[in-house]
Amino acid sequence: QVGVVHRDLKPENILLVRHKDGTESAKLTDFGIAKILDAPSITASEQVFGTAGYIAPEYLEGARIDHRSDLYALGVVCYEALTGRMPHDYENDADALLKTMGMDAIPMRTRDPSLPEALGRTVDQLLRRKPDDRPRDAFVVHDELLACLDAAHVVGPSRHEYVAAPPETHRAESSRREPTTAREVQAAGHPV
């Protein structure tokens, strides 16, 4: 809506802020590599900026990027928060980039079949390789995610607490990295 593509949307750049009235909101930080759409580039060649695993396929392919590139990254963040895993299995950053460009994401409910179908559809749509196959904007995603919460009967200011824990088979792997799901953060002794 404001013509800026963040280009590095990832969990480390999303902060949860608790307000005086007890409500919480998410704040996006680190706009150091953001791109203003339709602004001339200050470099002779377009470099790829961002974090492997969160970068949209079109960006890696050198195509024009827009807000849907950030929607892809939001899909990765949601996928990781809900399953404790990334949408592609990869060995290193180079492998992550190649798989992002050449393979569809593993469907979220393949990782955790207990997640609601509508939620799986929404996140999987965010991870479509072609930008035109993703939701048209963040407002649509917002409405779809709220509908998923409503369907799960999550109401009130605690809606953000509806996050699935990683499946039992992935708990050992999850314990070797920083906590990413709300339950992992809570288990580590941090407020959610």
MARPADREN-379353 format. One record per residue: residue in three letters; x, y, z of N, C-alpha, C, O, CB in turn. Coordinates in steps of 0.001 Angstrom, whole numbers, plus 524288, in hexadecimal, padded with zeros to 5 digits. Last residue first. Glycine has a CB too. Layout:
N
ALAXYZXYZXYZXYZXYZ;...
end
This chain:
192
VAL811FB7C70186632810097C700860CE80BA27CAE286062809657CB8A85C2E80E307C17B85F1B;PRO81DBF7C7D286DAD8181E7C8CE86D0C816A17C8DC8674F819A97CA8E863FB816917CE0586F9F;HIS826937BCEE86EB5825867C23B86CEB81FA77C31886C8281CD07BF7886B1F828337C3468679F;GLY8292D7B2BC870F0828A47B6618753B827B87BBFA873B7828067BF778770482D407B6228786F;ALA828E97AB708698082E207AD7686AB082DF07B1A086EF4831F67B3CD8706F830A37AFB5865C3;ALA81E747AA39868448213E7A61886AFA826BF7A7D686C88828F27A5F48705F821837A13B86791;GLN81C6B7B32E8621881A447B2CE8675B81D497AEC186A9881E897AFBA86F22814697B15F86720;VAL821737B016858FB823297B4DC85BA7821517B4BF86148824447B60E864D8821147B9CE858D8;GLU81B917A759856718212B7A6BD8577E8233A7AB7885A798265F7AAEB85E11824417A5FF85257;ARG811CB7AC1B854CA812727A8528590C818287A77785A628197F7A6E985EF880FF17A32285799;ALA813E07B24B84C0F812477B4BE850F48130D7B10985586814CA7B2AC859B280C927B67B850A9;THR81FA57AE138458A81A057AE1284641818B97B08484B7D81C0B7B0CB84EF5817C97A87D845E2;THR82A6F7AF01846A3827D17B22A842B3821E97B22E8435581F5F7B5F7841CD829377B03D83D56;PRO836457AE7084DF08309E7AD9084DC082E117B12B849C682F527B5CE8498382E2B7AE658532C;GLU841E07AA8A8470983F197AE6F84A188393D7AD5F849BE837617AB96845AE840687B4098482D;ARG8448979CB18470B844A87A1E6844CC841BF7A5A88485C83F6E7A40D84C41842457A1EA83F44;ARG8431F7930484B278487C79476849CB848DA799ED8478384D2379BA58462984AB779094845F6;SER838B2790D784C5783B86792578510E84126793FF84FDE843B9796318534883B8678DD6854F0;SER8357D78D918428C833EB792BE84456837177947A849098381679924849AA82E25792CC845AA;GLU8392B7835B8424C83B777873183ED183A4678CB3840B383DA4790218407C8397A7866C83940;ALA8327177F29849C78381E77EF284A9F83AD4782F88473383E61785AF848F883A457796884975;ARG82885780D28452F829F57838684A0382FD87837B84AED832067876484CAE827307810B84EA5;HIS824A777B9E83CBD8284D77FCF83BA282A227829C8408E82D097866D8402C825D7783A8837F6;THR81D8E7746583FF0822247726E83D1D82632776A083C2782AAD7756C83AE58208277019837FA;GLU8157177A718443A8190C7779D847B281E07775F0844E282241776098472C8165A772D4849FE;PRO814437869983D16812E57812683E068170977E818415781B94780138414E8123377E3B838DD;PRO8148979300843D28169E78F6683FE1814F2789CA8411B8144A78866845A981CAA78FC983F9F;ALA8082F798D58475D80D7579718848AF80F6D793768446780C4B79114841A480D907945284E18;ALA801087A340841A1801C279DA4842808076F79C82843DC80B0579EED841C38001979A7B83DA3;VAL7FB627ADEF8477D7FFCE7AC258445A8009C7A66E8459F800D87A4F184A30804E77AF7084571;TYR7F4B77B70D84C4F7F3587B2698495C7F7C57B1118459B7F7DE7B2D8841237EE297B33684660;GLU7F7567C061850A37F93F7BBBA853577F7E87B6B48506D7F9C17B284851E57F7017BB82858D0;HIS7F26D7C85284B917F7D77C74284A107F9E67C24884C9C7FDDC7C02D84AE07FB537CBDD84B86;ARG7E8D87C95C850E87E9027C69E84BE67EE917C51C84A5A7EF567C0F9848067E6967C9FD847A6;SER7E6E67CE9D859F77EAAF7CA5985A3C7EB0B7C74B855227ED517C30E855097E9457C6B085EA3;PRO7DF1B7D5FE859067E4807D7BD8584F7E87C7D3548585F7ED037D42D856FB7E5DC7DB9885C74;GLY7D4DC7CE1B852BD7D7027D1F48564E7DCB67D32A8555C7DEEE7D195851667D6567D02685BBC;VAL7D54D7C05184F7C7D2EC7C57E84FA37D5ED7C9218533D7D9217C769856637CD407C51F85163;VAL7D4D07B5568483E7D8797B87F84B387D6627BE0F84AFE7D5C47C043846C37DE427B81684901;HIS7CF7F7ADF8842437CCFF7B023846F37D0E27B2D884A8B7D0557B2AD84F517CA357ABDA849F0;ALA7D2F97AB72838E87D53E7A86A83D327D32A7AA48842777D4D57A871846957DB3C7A8CC83D16;ALA7CE237B2FF833227CC6C7AD94832627CE797AA10836BF7CC007A62C8381D7CE437AB8382D0B;ASP7D4247BB8E836507CE957BB50837A67CC8D7B5B68373A7C9997B3EB83A927CB647BEF583411;LEU7DDA97B8E7831AA7DD457B953837597D79A7B8F7839217D6697B65F83D007DFB27BE768393C;CYS7DAA87B968827237DCB97B481829527DC587B48A82F3F7DADB7B09F8319A7E2737B3A6827A1;ALA7D7F77C3EE826767D3E37C0008259C7D5A37BAB1827C17D27A7B7CD829F17D28E7BF8E81FB5;LEU7E1E27C83B827DC7DDD97C92082BD27D96C7C53482B457D7577C35782F2F7DBB47CEB482B6A;LEU7E6617C4CC81E777E8777C2E9823767E48F7C3CB827E07E3FC7C07382B497EDA97C5A6824BD;GLU7E04C7CA69817387E0507C4AF8171F7E2527C27181C4A7E02F7BE9D81E437E3AF7C2AE8128F;ASP7E2C07D4CB819DE7DD5E7D2E781A537DD1B7CCF581A697DA087CAB681D597DA147D4FD815D7;HIS7EDAA7D4B8817AF7EBAE7D61A81CDC7E6367D3DE81DA97E5257D15C8219F7EB9E7DC1481D94;VAL7ED667D2C780CEE7EFDC7CF038107D7EDDB7CFE5816087EC807CC2A818BF7F5EC7CF7E81051;VAL7E8AD7DBFE809767E61E7D6F7808717E8447D2D780C327E54A7CFC480E637E6F37D53C802A6;PHE7F0557E31380C7A7EB1A7E38380EAD7E8147DE6C80DF37E53F7DCC1811757E8257E81280C25;ALA7F8F47E0D88066F7F9177DF4480BEB7F3BE7DFB580E867F2B77DD048125F7FD097E28F80EDF;ASP7F4767DC577F9AD7F6E07E00A7FD4A7F6757DE0E802E67F3EE7DA1A803F37F44F7E5767FCCC;ARG7F1E67D3AA7F3817F3137D8A77F0E77F5907DCAD7F4837F8757E0117F2B57EE247DAE97EE9E;PRO7F8547C75A7F6137F4357CB367F71F7F5CA7D0887F4F47FA6C7D1C47F49B7F3177CB9B7FD12;ARG7FED37C1807EACA7FE817C2EA7F0537F9E37C6A07F1327F7C97C8CA7ED74803B37C57B7F232;ASP7FFC77C0957E0517FCD77BC6F7E2F57FC597BD667E8D37F9BA7BA6C7EB8B7FF737B72D7E202;ASP806567C8727DD31800CE7C8ED7DBC27FD667C4C47DE547F8A17C5587DE82800347C89A7D5E0;PRO8104B7C4AA7E04D80DB07C8CE7E34B807DF7C94F7E218804C87CA797E597810527CDF27E23F;LYS812BD7B7417E0C8811707BBA87DD5880E7D7BFCC7E07D80A9D7BE927E30F80E1B7B9CD7D88E;ARG813B87B06D7E9408186D7B2607E69F817527B7107E32281AA57BA7F7E29681AE07AE0F7E367;ARG80CDA7B2147F52B80CC97B0B27EF998116F7B3397ECE8812E67B7A17EE26807937B26E7ECF5;LEU80BC97B4937FF8B810BC7B2477FDD9810BC7B0887F8208144C7ADC47F676812087ADB180145;LEU801B87B7AF8012D805D37BB9A801B880AFB7B9B17FF7480E2C7BCCF7FDA78068A7BD0D80771;GLN7FCF57ADF3800907FC337B1AF7FC4F800457B6117FC8A8020B7B7EE7F87A7F6A97B3FF7FC89;ASP7FFD47A98D80A1A801D97A735805438013A7AAEC8009F8048E7AB0E7FD277FF057A2058041E;VAL7F9EC7AFE9810CA7FFA57B02C810F0801F47ADDF80BEF805A97B00B809C5801CB7AD3D815C8;THR7EFAA7ACDE80D8F7F1597B25880D8B7F7467B2C280D637F96C7B5A480A327EF397B5358125C;ARG7EF8A7A1F280F017EEA17A43E809CC7F0B27A9CF809827F32E7AB4D805AB7E8C57A42D80874;GLY7F12C7A164819EB7F4E679F12816437F45D7A155810D07F8457A28380E447F430799348160F;LEU7E7EC7A62181D327ECF07A88A81E7B7F1307A67681AD57F46B7A973818E67EE677A77E82444;ALA7E0AF79EDB819BB7E0867A430817AD7E5B07A705818B97E78E7A9FA8156D7DBF07A73E81A20;GLU7E367795D781FCA7E3F1795E781A127E42579B6A817E37E76979C928148D7DF76792F58178F;PRO7EAE37972082B9E7E5FF797C6828B87E6ED7983A822D37EAB379AA7821177E31679C9982AAF;LEU7F44E78D2E82EBC7F309792AD82DDD7EDFE7931682AAC7ECF278FBE827617F79A7958682B09;SER7F6AB782CE82EB87F2EA78497832A07F16D78A57831F67EDB078C29834607F51C783BC83807;PRO7FE8E7809E8279E7F92877FDF825EC7F518781C4829DF7F08478249828817F84077A37824CE;ASP8097E78660825498063F785C4829F68008378566828627FDE178964827DE8071B78A6282DD1;ARG80E04784E081B6E81160785398201080E41784348250C8101878187828988140178AA182059;THR8054178543815818088A780978151280C3078061819C980D4A77C2F81BDB80BBA7809980FD6;ARG8018E78F10817377FEEB78ADC819FF8019778597819238004C781CE81BCE7F94178A8D8184B;MET80811794CD810628089379563816088060E790E1819028083278F1281CEA8062B79A81817C2;PRO80E9D78EC7805B8809BE790BF8080A80A00790A780E0080BE878CE8810588050D78D7E80623;ILE81AE4793778028C8183278EDF804A68132D790DB807328136E7944F80A8881BBF78BBC808B3;ALA81B4D79C107F78581BD279B1A7FD22818F8796107FE978151A7949F7FC20819A679FC880055;ASP8209E798327EB3381C5179A1F7EE5D81D6B798DC7F4148201E795137F54E8170C797B67EC94;MET82D4779BA17E6448299C797D37E87B8253079A977EB5F825ED79EC07EDAA82C787940C7EC32;GLY8347A7A3357E2B78331379ED17DF6782EF879B147E16782D4C797A17DE80837A779BE57DE59;MET836417AB517E9EC835687AC867E467833047A7F57E16782FD57A8CB7DDE583A857AE177E1E1;THR837787A5C27F3428337C7A9D57F2F1832407AB0C7ED4382DB27ABBF7EBE2835487AECF7F5D0;LYS8400C79F957F0BB83AF579D1A7F1858368B7A1177F14F8324F79FE57EF5D83AD879A377F6C0;LEU847F17A7477F019846A97A3FE7EB96841477A1827EC2383E487A15D7E86184AC979FBD7EAE5;LEU847E37AB517FA5B846C47AEB67F5E5845297AB8D7F11D841767ACF77EE6284B857B2157F49C;ALA84AAB7A26380020845AF7A50680123844277A86F7FC8183F9F7A8737FAE6846037A85A80626;ASP854B47A0857FC53850A279C9E7FB6084B3779F0C7FC2B8479679DE57F93B8515E797D77FF08;ALA859937A94C800A7859667A8A07FAF38551F7A4BF7F971852417A5A07F5AF85EC47A6BE7F8DA;ASP858767A75180B87855E87ABD18090C8557A7AB3F8031F851767AC93800D7858E07B0C780A57;ASN8563B7996380D4E8592079E3980E1D8565D7A29D80B29852657A1B78089985EEC79DA780C49;GLU84ED67915680C5D853A57906880F4C8568B7956C810B18590A795B6814CA8573278CE780C36;TYR840C37911F80D9A845A37928380AFD84A40791DD80EB4849A8791D88137A8456479828808EC;ASP833A67901780AF3837F478DAA80DCC83CF378F0B80AE583D4D78E328062D8373C7878E80E4A;HIS82AEF79AE680B6482E437976B8084C8323E794F680BFA834007977580FB08310C79A6F803B5;PRO825F27A0648135E822CD79E1A80F24825C979A8380B6D823677976B8089F820667A25F80C0D;MET82B2B79CBF8201282B047A02981B80827E879D708172D8274D798AB8174D830AB7A18D81999;ARG8248A79A4C82C6B827E2798C7827FD8277C79CE1823B0823E87A017823AD8264F79349825D8;GLY81D1079C5D8336A8225779BC78357A8264079A398314982ABE798FB8327682261797C8839CB;THR812F779E6F83056814D77990682FEB81A24798298328281B91793B8833AD815307977982A3E;LEU810D07A8FA8322F80CBB7A5198331180EB179F7D8330D80C5079C1C83583808997A5AE82F07;ALA819D37AE6E82FB4817877AF24834E1813A17AACF83626813307A92983AA5814D97B4768353C;GLU81B517AB4D8254681F357A9E78293681CF07AA5282EB781DF87A6FD83206824087AD69828B5;TYR8125C7AFC2820C18136B7AA2582042817147A86382497816177A4808273E815CD7A8DC81AD8;CYS8140C7BA7C822C980F767B7BC824E78105F7B1DB8250180F447AF48828E980A8C7B8FF821A9;VAL81D557BC1281D0481D2F7BD2B822A3818A57BA3B82530819527B7C78294481CAD7C321823A6;VAL819E07B993812F181E1B7B67C8155381E047B73681B4081E907B36F81E2D8238A7B81B8130E;GLY812617C17581196810D17BBF381178814E57B876813F5813927B4CB816C480FD47BA3480BE6;LEU818E97CA148118F815267C983815D8813337C3E18161A812737C1C381A5B8107D7CD5781523;ALA81DC87C83F807F7820DD7C7E780CC381D557C75A8118B81E9D7C47B8152D824607CCBC80D55;TYR815067CA1E8017F817A37C5068017481AB27C44C8069081A407C0448092581B5C7C4897FC9F;LEU813597D488803B480F517D0BE8053D811947CB3F8053B810397C80F8089180A8B7D10C80187;ASP81C137D8E87FF0B81BC97D8F4804BF817917D53A806B0818207D2F980AE681AB87DE82806C0;SER818D37D7517F4E581DB97D4E87F69C81DF17D4C47FC9281FC77D0F67FEDE8227E7D7EA7F463;ARG810397DD947F40280F4F7D7F37F45E814417D4F57F5BD813F37D0847F79080D1B7D5EA7EF46;HIS813DD7E7A67F26B812127E62E7F7A9811367E0517F849811717DE4C7FCA580D137E9057F8EC;ASP81DA47E4217E8EA819C87E7B87EB0C818197E5A97F06081AB17E2437F295814FC7E8577E74A;ILE827E97E3197DF578256E7E1AF7E444821637E5CB7E5C7821AE7EA4E7E4248298A7E1117E89E;ARG82B337DDC07D30E829747E2567D5FD826B67E0857DAF7823947DCDF7DAD9825C07E5D47D29D;ALA834D77D3707D3838300C7D5E17D19682EBE7DA9D7D501830E87DB557D93C82B6D7D1E47D18E;GLY83D277CDA27D70483E417D2B57D4A98397C7D56A7D26A83A067D9537CFAB842367D2157D07B;GLU83B8B7C4D27DC8E83BC67C43E7D6DC83CCA7C9617D41483D3D7C97D7CF4B836C07C1E67D4DD;LEU83A777C86D7E69983F257C55E7E54D83FE07C4D87DF68844467C4797DD8083ED17BFF17E7C7;TYR830A97CCE27E585835177D0337E6DC83A2F7CD6F7E57183DC67CFD77E355835017D19F7ECBD;GLU82A577C4617E3E582AE37C8427DFAD82F857CBE37E0A6831FD7CDBB7DCF6825DA7CB7E7DF24;PRO82AC27BED47EDAC82D247BCB97E8E582E0F7C0D87E4AD832257C0CE7E223829BD7B8757E6B6;ALA82E237C6767F91C82A537C49E7F54682D037C2D27F044831097C4F97EEC08265A7C8EF7F40B;ILE835257C29080449835227C5AE7FF82831637C33E7FB85831797BE827FAAC83ABD7C61B7FD34;TYR836647BC1580C838320E7BFD080CDA831727C305807D982DA07C5E180742832DF7C3788117C;GLY83EEC7B622809EE83A6C7B37380C1E8359E7B6EF80C5D831397B4FC80C6A83BB47B1738117E;ALA848337BFEC80CA8846EA7BB04809F6842857B83D80CDA842767B80C811A884BCC7B7698098C;THR8448D7CCD980DBC846567C84D8109B8448C7C35D80DCC83FE97C2B880CB38444D7C86781648;GLY849167D7D4805FA8454F7D4DF80901847DE7D03580B9884CA57CFAA80BA8840D27D31980591;PHE84B6D7DBB37F8E284BFC7DC997FE70847F37D94380139843DB7D8067FF0684B567E27D7FFD3;VAL851B67DB117ED3B84DC97D8707F05D84F1C7D9557F611853567D7EE7F7E284D7E7D2817EF10;GLN8538E7E6B77E5C28558B7E2747E8E1851087DFF37EBC984D027E26D7ECB0859CA7E4597ECB0;GLU853247EC197D9A784FC47EAB37DE098522B7E6077E0D6852BF7E1D97DE8784A147E9757DC2A;SER85D407F4CE7D63785AB77EFBE7D5A8857667EEB27DA7A858C27F0427DED185ECD7EB557D4D8;ALA85FA77FEED7D8E485F767FD917D35D85CBC7F85E7D28385A2D7F79A7CE83864F17FD627D116;THR857AA805217E2AF85BF5801AC7E12185B4E800387DB6D856F7800447D95A85C257FCB27E499;ILE84F1280A987E4D2853FF80D787E552858B180A117E3E485D2380BE67E3E48549D80F8B7EAE3;SER8439E80A487DCE9847768077D7E01084C7980AAD7E05984DF780D317DC888488D801FC7DDC8;PRO838558128F7DE0083D06810CE7DB34840DC80E3E7DEE68415780FC87E36E83FA6815637D868;ALA82C4E80D217E2658308D810E17E32F8354E80EF87E0298363580A437DFCB831DC811927E923;ASP824B68058E7E1A3824E3809817DD83828FB80DBF7DE6482925811907DB7981FA480BFF7DCFE;LEU824BC803547EF5682334801CA7EA158233D806797E670821F080AD47E80281DCE7FF3D7EA21;ILE82F528036F7F73D82AC38068E7F5D5829808053E7F03282CBC805F07ECB482BC180C9A7F69C;LYS833957F90D7FEC4833BF7FB837F99F82EBB7FE8C7F8CB82A717FC827F98B834877F7677F53C;ALA83B8B7F68280A04836777F73B80783837317FA078024F83AEA7FCF980190832B57FA5780B19;ILE843E27F4CA8102D844687F33C80AA983F387F3A9807C683E957F16C803918467E7EDA180A41;GLY840DD7F903819E2845E57FA6D8179B8468D7F8E8811ED8497C7FB7480F1784A1E7F80381AAA;PHE8388C7F80082050837677F96281AE583C607FADF817F383C2A7FDA281405833777FDE381AB1;ASP836487F2EA82ADE83ACC7F24F8276B839647F31D821AE839187EF6781EA283D317ECF282825;THR8295F7EDDF82E2982E0E7F10B82EFC832037F01A82AAB8312B7ECDB82739830807EFD983452;LEU81C007EDF0830AE820127EC5682D0B824AF7F00F82DA0824037F4D282D9681E037EC458274D;LYS814C17E9FB83B648176E7EE5D838E181BCE7EC2F8357F81EED7E8FA837428199D7F25183D01;ALA8088A7E5AF83FE180D907E45883D8080FBD7E92583AC280CE57EC008382280CFD7DFB58399B;SER802B37E80584C4C802D67E88A846A7808477E713844C180C147E739847B28015B7EE2B844ED;GLU7F9EB7E5F1856F67FF057E5678547B7FE7E7E64E84EA87FA587E57384C62801677DFFB85594;THR7F3C07EB91862477F3AB7E95485D0C7F9397E90A85AF37FCC47EB9A85CF37F0247EC938595B;GLY7F4F17F0FB86B817F5687EB4A86B9B7F5337E8B28664B7F65F7E40E865D77F13A7E91786EE3;ASP7F5737FB8A86B1C7F03C7F94A86BFF7F0487F35686BFB7EC2B7F0E186C657EC737FB3D867DC;LYS7FFD27FD4F868817FE157FE6D86DDF7F8CB7FBFB86F0B7F7C07FA80873807FDCD8044F86EC6;HIS804277F2A8860418026E7F7FC861378006A7F88E866CF7FF6F7F4AD869797FE2E7F98F85D48;ARG80ED07EB7685C1E80A5A7EB8185FBD8091D7F1328610080C887F42D8629A80B8D7E847864E4;VAL813087E7418501C812F67EBAD853AE80E0D7EB5C85701809B37EB08854FB813377F0F0850AB;LEU81B657DEEB849DA816417DF4784C46816907E3838506D819F17E35E853D88147A7D9E584EAB;LEU822567E0F483E16822287E183843BC81C807E1A08458C819317E41D8431A8250F7E67C84580;ILE829677DBB48343A824077DC86835F6824117DCA183BEE825A37D8DB83E77820407D823833CF;ASN833147D89C83122831837DDF382FDD82BD07DF1883133829A87E30882F7A8326C7DEF982A25;GLU8341A7CE2D83351837727D1D583634835EC7D7888354D837577DAEC8386683D1E7D108834A8;PRO82D6A7C95982BCB82BED7C9C28314F82F1C7CDC58346682CFA7D077837C382C777C484833DB;LYS82D547D1D48206282EC47CCF2822FC82D857CD96828C282CA37D1FB82A81834B67CB8B8221C;LEU82ECD7D8F88155182AF07D7928193E82C547D22981B4E82C7C7CE5F81859825407D7B2816F3;ASP834BA7DED780E4E837537DB8281234833997DA4C816B08350E7DA9281B4383C577DE2D81452;ARG82EF57E51280768833097E1A880548835FD7DE68809528397C7DB74807D9836D87E4DF8025C;HIS827107ECF68076A82ACD7EC6A80BB482FA37E96380A0A834027EB0880B2F8283C7E9B881056;VAL822F87F6097FE88823B87F06A7FF39828167EFC58033582C5E7F1D4802738250F7ED907F9DF;VAL819B1800117FDE581EC27FE5B7FFEF81EC07F86C8006381B097F6168025A81FF3800F180557;GLY80FFA804E07FBCE813ED8046F7F7B981952802F27F99381D30804637F71B814478095C7F4ED;VAL807EE804BC8029380B428095D802B980FBE809037FECF812FC80C8D7FE8F80D6A80A2580832;GLN803307FB5A8000080000800008000080360804EE80000801E1808E07FDB27FC5D7FFFA804AF;
end
